[in-house]
């Protein structure tokens, strides 16, 4: 592909003097082209988020207060919900990242455009984004009371349910989450793995490095920011997920989204709605921290990109 | 070299086991007949049960409208960013991660607040049916991966050359987009549309919290409370259908570019 130099026809004044102000350098007319996209996100993503924040910071009559936020952070049932949400997110993010990276590398070392690669990449898309409901039923079919894997394991002398396993427990939920975390990791990490230049490995080998030394001293340091960033996205993904839990358990596992949903549905005290929104605000803050860290890591990861 | 191959085979075999086992279990579970033995009864529930059938039609309608909106938003924006605003490409790519991690439950909470507290003809229109109420927000959830899919498609074609050639021959910008760029990236666009379908067939959080219970995934979960076999069978059918569609697009796209390289 031919990359033309110069991204846009030079404007009438190609080098705006700094003194006239920085806004001269901003291509305002060009920014209009992304305005519909930005406006859509502002209305349909920014709108709901605005009402979450404003509702979280006011009481049932609309007066500003911090009580909801304080309640959402101190009440014992919400603390328990945050703890198990953070646990299951962190654990499935790390497991998904490790296995997803290995799987992505195993697929990448095959022929490009092979049926294997197409199968894995399309299946990753479906499983990573299909999310919740079908996966919940897949695991009910496999590891539920009468599931196929449960029956097989019982035949092999291992009775999961006698050992205390339940598919609608935190463990069962974690197992199901890994099923979409691994595919998401494959999607996220494949570009970074493709960016490992063969020349680096050749150079390392010519200098006498073993495969292990190459990975430890060259490849892993280069990949580290991308791996850490992708793990953070996986964490955010699991932290945000609720459909699986909803389909699997009808709300018996204490997770933050479960707490939000029950506060919103109003089957608790009046005024709990605003506490539900405050829990939503807490989630958004956690996600924001994760995303800021991800963007910082992404910047480091791009250092080795030739683009 | 053989050690590398063996390592690869082990990883792929483990992955195949972990990913195929639940699918095989779904098939076995879905084929179990209510009275014992095996039969397709659970799969046929979708045509037997009018509630399930109408919910499927509702969800397909939502998916269609959402896919059209997603493509109308994403294709011009991605083209524009590649041609005119490469400086914001990185920013936009990061922004497209956002809806992956924005909790649907939080979006639902904000929308529920609007639903309960704001009134007016505009809002009444918006919340009139599951189609009008859910579609705009499913579009938001679908934007990140649709943007990625389309942008990858654009990276694979000589976009600037194509657009400049079309413009030199007298096409308007919109004409160049519709008649040159869109056909050139059609497999990426179809991929984005099918992933939107996947999302719509799997989303229950927003629908449940806003009390729109007539979509397919919500109906499946409801059925699953009493007839797990039906829910498993239909989930499998939806999963396999979407995947086959994506796989077909992937192979069709691959053949096309392969054929073009040998004139």
Boltz contact constraints between the chains, C-beta under 6 A:
constraints:
  - contact:
      token1: [A, 1]
      token2: [B, 158]
      max_distance: 6.0
  - contact:
      token1: [A, 4]
      token2: [B, 160]
      max_distance: 6.0
  - contact:
      token1: [A, 7]
      token2: [B, 86]
      max_distance: 6.0
  - contact:
      token1: [A, 8]
      token2: [B, 84]
      max_distance: 6.0
  - contact:
      token1: [A, 30]
      token2: [B, 84]
      max_distance: 6.0
  - contact:
      token1: [A, 30]
      token2: [B, 85]
      max_distance: 6.0
  - contact:
      token1: [A, 33]
      token2: [B, 80]
      max_distance: 6.0
  - contact:
      token1: [A, 34]
      token2: [B, 77]
      max_distance: 6.0
  - contact:
      token1: [A, 37]
      token2: [B, 73]
      max_distance: 6.0
  - contact:
      token1: [A, 37]
      token2: [B, 77]
      max_distance: 6.0
  - contact:
      token1: [A, 40]
      token2: [B, 73]
      max_distance: 6.0
  - contact:
      token1: [A, 44]
      token2: [B, 136]
      max_distance: 6.0
  - contact:
      token1: [A, 44]
      token2: [B, 137]
      max_distance: 6.0
  - contact:
      token1: [A, 44]
      token2: [B, 140]
      max_distance: 6.0
  - contact:
      token1: [A, 45]
      token2: [B, 140]
      max_distance: 6.0
  - contact:
      token1: [A, 48]
      token2: [B, 107]
      max_distance: 6.0
  - contact:
      token1: [A, 48]
      token2: [B, 110]
      max_distance: 6.0
  - contact:
      token1: [A, 48]
      token2: [B, 111]
      max_distance: 6.0
  - contact:
      token1: [A, 49]
      token2: [B, 110]
      max_distance: 6.0
  - contact:
      token1: [A, 51]
      token2: [B, 110]
      max_distance: 6.0
  - contact:
      token1: [A, 51]
      token2: [B, 113]
      max_distance: 6.0
  - contact:
      token1: [A, 51]
      token2: [B, 114]
      max_distance: 6.0
  - contact:
      token1: [A, 52]
      token2: [B, 106]
      max_distance: 6.0
  - contact:
      token1: [A, 52]
      token2: [B, 109]
      max_distance: 6.0
  - contact:
      token1: [A, 52]
      token2: [B, 110]
      max_distance: 6.0
  - contact:
      token1: [A, 55]
      token2: [B, 113]
      max_distance: 6.0
  - contact:
      token1: [A, 102]
      token2: [B, 11]
      max_distance: 6.0
  - contact:
      token1: [A, 103]
      token2: [B, 15]
      max_distance: 6.0
  - contact:
      token1: [A, 106]
      token2: [B, 8]
      max_distance: 6.0
  - contact:
      token1: [A, 106]
      token2: [B, 11]
      max_distance: 6.0
  - contact:
      token1: [A, 106]
      token2: [B, 12]
      max_distance: 6.0
  - contact:
      token1: [A, 113]
      token2: [B, 254]
      max_distance: 6.0
  - contact:
      token1: [A, 118]
      token2: [B, 250]
      max_distance: 6.0
  - contact:
      token1: [A, 122]
      token2: [B, 246]
      max_distance: 6.0
  - contact:
      token1: [A, 122]
      token2: [B, 247]
      max_distance: 6.0
  - contact:
      token1: [A, 122]
      token2: [B, 250]
      max_distance: 6.0
  - contact:
      token1: [A, 125]
      token2: [B, 195]
      max_distance: 6.0
  - contact:
      token1: [A, 126]
      token2: [B, 198]
      max_distance: 6.0
  - contact:
      token1: [A, 126]
      token2: [B, 242]
      max_distance: 6.0
  - contact:
      token1: [A, 126]
      token2: [B, 243]
      max_distance: 6.0
  - contact:
      token1: [A, 129]
      token2: [B, 145]
      max_distance: 6.0
  - contact:
      token1: [A, 129]
      token2: [B, 195]
      max_distance: 6.0
  - contact:
      token1: [A, 129]
      token2: [B, 198]
      max_distance: 6.0
  - contact:
      token1: [A, 129]
      token2: [B, 199]
      max_distance: 6.0
  - contact:
      token1: [A, 130]
      token2: [B, 198]
      max_distance: 6.0
  - contact:
      token1: [A, 130]
      token2: [B, 202]
      max_distance: 6.0
  - contact:
      token1: [A, 131]
      token2: [B, 202]
      max_distance: 6.0
  - contact:
      token1: [A, 132]
      token2: [B, 202]
      max_distance: 6.0
  - contact:
      token1: [A, 133]
      token2: [B, 202]
      max_distance: 6.0
  - contact:
      token1: [A, 133]
      token2: [B, 204]
      max_distance: 6.0
  - contact:
      token1: [A, 133]
      token2: [B, 217]
      max_distance: 6.0
  - contact:
      token1: [A, 134]
      token2: [B, 235]
      max_distance: 6.0
  - contact:
      token1: [A, 134]
      token2: [B, 239]
      max_distance: 6.0
  - contact:
      token1: [A, 137]
      token2: [B, 231]
      max_distance: 6.0
  - contact:
      token1: [A, 137]
      token2: [B, 232]
      max_distance: 6.0
  - contact:
      token1: [A, 137]
      token2: [B, 235]
      max_distance: 6.0
  - contact:
      token1: [A, 138]
      token2: [B, 22]
      max_distance: 6.0
  - contact:
      token1: [A, 138]
      token2: [B, 26]
      max_distance: 6.0
  - contact:
      token1: [A, 139]
      token2: [B, 22]
      max_distance: 6.0
  - contact:
      token1: [A, 141]
      token2: [B, 25]
      max_distance: 6.0
  - contact:
      token1: [A, 141]
      token2: [B, 26]
      max_distance: 6.0
  - contact:
      token1: [A, 141]
      token2: [B, 29]
      max_distance: 6.0
  - contact:
      token1: [A, 141]
      token2: [B, 232]
      max_distance: 6.0
  - contact:
      token1: [A, 142]
      token2: [B, 22]
      max_distance: 6.0
  - contact:
      token1: [A, 142]
      token2: [B, 25]
      max_distance: 6.0
  - contact:
      token1: [A, 147]
      token2: [B, 25]
      max_distance: 6.0
  - contact:
      token1: [A, 148]
      token2: [B, 25]
      max_distance: 6.0
  - contact:
      token1: [A, 148]
      token2: [B, 28]
      max_distance: 6.0
  - contact:
      token1: [A, 149]
      token2: [B, 25]
      max_distance: 6.0
  - contact:
      token1: [A, 236]
      token2: [B, 101]
      max_distance: 6.0
  - contact:
      token1: [A, 237]
      token2: [B, 100]
      max_distance: 6.0
  - contact:
      token1: [A, 240]
      token2: [B, 101]
      max_distance: 6.0
  - contact:
      token1: [A, 240]
      token2: [B, 103]
      max_distance: 6.0
  - contact:
      token1: [A, 242]
      token2: [B, 105]
      max_distance: 6.0
  - contact:
      token1: [A, 242]
      token2: [B, 205]
      max_distance: 6.0
  - contact:
      token1: [A, 243]
      token2: [B, 204]
      max_distance: 6.0
  - contact:
      token1: [A, 243]
      token2: [B, 205]
      max_distance: 6.0
  - contact:
      token1: [A, 246]
      token2: [B, 204]
      max_distance: 6.0
  - contact:
      token1: [A, 247]
      token2: [B, 221]
      max_distance: 6.0
  - contact:
      token1: [A, 257]
      token2: [B, 105]
      max_distance: 6.0
  - contact:
      token1: [A, 260]
      token2: [B, 105]
      max_distance: 6.0
  - contact:
      token1: [A, 260]
      token2: [B, 109]
      max_distance: 6.0
  - contact:
      token1: [A, 261]
      token2: [B, 209]
      max_distance: 6.0
  - contact:
      token1: [A, 264]
      token2: [B, 109]
      max_distance: 6.0
  - contact:
      token1: [A, 264]
      token2: [B, 112]
      max_distance: 6.0
  - contact:
      token1: [A, 277]
      token2: [B, 109]
      max_distance: 6.0
  - contact:
      token1: [A, 280]
      token2: [B, 106]
      max_distance: 6.0
  - contact:
      token1: [A, 280]
      token2: [B, 109]
      max_distance: 6.0
  - contact:
      token1: [A, 283]
      token2: [B, 103]
      max_distance: 6.0
  - contact:
      token1: [A, 283]
      token2: [B, 106]
      max_distance: 6.0
  - contact:
      token1: [A, 287]
      token2: [B, 101]
      max_distance: 6.0
  - contact:
      token1: [A, 295]
      token2: [B, 94]
      max_distance: 6.0
